[in-house]
Amino acid sequence: MKKLTAVAVALLAATSAAQAADVYKNEQMALDMYGRIYAGQFFGEKKSGTEDYSAKVGANQFIRFGVKADSAITGTMKAVGQYEAQFNIGDSEKINNVSCATTEATDGAHTTTCTDDKIRTRLAFAGVKSDNWGQVTFGRQKGAVSQVADWTDVALADGYGADALGHGADKFGTGRSSDLLKYSGTFGGFKGEASYKFDGNTTEEKTSSSADAAYGVSASYTLANGLGFGAGYNVGTRDKAGENDAKLALVGVMFDNKSIYAALNYADGTDFLATGTDHTGIEAALGYNFANGFGLMAVYDKQESETTGTKTDTVDYYTFGAQYKFNKSLRVIGEYRMQGLDAKSDTKAEAVENDYQLAARYDF
């Protein structure tokens, strides 16, 4: 009872002070809490008629909360678990805004579909780990190729970057995905990962009538000076007849010495965006952190898709960002995105106008 009381008191103090890391810890168990409060605003051209417009305009505000836990099993083996959720804040106090639509079929049957993107479960997994052989976990977590793809997902403002390679949340087990079994092991400068996503109950890609399984592998090696090399490969199976499996290969290089950060990723996808559509993607990042708390970051995303011999630029932009850290928790961010895409026609509005974001971020 004393232990439970101590945990409850620690949780209350951590929530009110927004400073805690170790909520509870002893020789057998550790429980840590972390989170983020993000208040941002996108500025750009709003959609109006057939005029070109910006892809992002309006509020970008959320609260992210996570808990990590581990407990001793035997020797160096531990049980581990992690949960992370994000509460997106709109323009009202109602966090859980559910919108529903009812349709009537020809036989008179009514179907009601509800959507709710205000509360998102980002991570929810559990497993075992050992200092000797690595970690095995199952649940909602990142796929194997993310360890390399994340090298260029470093834009300062939330909502920018990581658009060109093709990977992402709920995309064939490449980003955060449910029903995913993963092994991860670090041995000196080498890190290897392998993941398998089982068939779930939801459709993860629009062109298939049923959920898909996926598997991926990745490996990276980082030198003592901060220079790293990595590669990954992922296959997502499509169950619908006539559809090809989705394949994604990527290679990357990264350098990080705490002051200078540079990374470059290249991806090649076969039937990944859709059956019959191949793509290539390039993401690059270059940043510098000053000793006085200022930081700069530039990101480049370029994706080209090819369908039946026709090539199209589907992603093409630069971002230029700056931030100032008041301390380890609070920072303010400004980031400008310059679009390289042109309108496809004079009669159709396109999201090709530049936009920028101002934000305040608090981490605990």
Beta strands, then each sheet from edge to edge (+ up, - down):
strand 1: 22-25
strand 2: 29-44
strand 3: 53-54
strand 4: 58-74
strand 5: 77-89
strand 6: 99-104
strand 7: 110-115
strand 8: 119-130
strand 9: 134-142
strand 10: 176-187
strand 11: 190-197
strand 12: 214-222
strand 13: 227-236
strand 14: 246-256
strand 15: 260-274
strand 16: 277-289
strand 17: 294-307
strand 18: 310-325
strand 19: 330-339
strand 20: 351-353
strand 21: 355-363
sheet 1: 1+ 2- 4+ 5- 8+ 9- 10+ 11- 12+ 13- 14+ 15- 16+ 17- 18+ 19- 21+
sheet 2: 3+ 20+
sheet 3: 6+ 7-
end
